Amino acid sequence: MRSKKEKYDPLPEHFDSIEAAAEFWDTHDSADYEEYMKDVECEFDIKQRTYLISLDSGLYRKVRDIAKRKGMPTDKLVNLWLEEKAS
């Protein structure tokens, strides 16, 4: 952390884009801007969980290739297939 005497860039009042905010915080330490921070309360209602399962590597490659041909992520295809089978 910097000493109180060291100067740092002023905190912009607003950012023009999410990318600009990300660039700023990628290159600056939030500890230098504590006086601008305020406590907030928030709640999270997490309804979806992720579970890991083991697949044979050959089977995974086949499913991945099918998903690629369909233009969708592998996990989405697997979820779709499981939903169809479980219904």
Buried (B, 14 or more C-beta within 10 A) or exposed (E): EEEEEEEEEEEEEEEEEEEEEEEEEEEEEEEBBEEEEEEEEEEEEEEEEEEEEEEEEEEEEEBBEBBEEEEEEBEEBBEEEEEEEEE
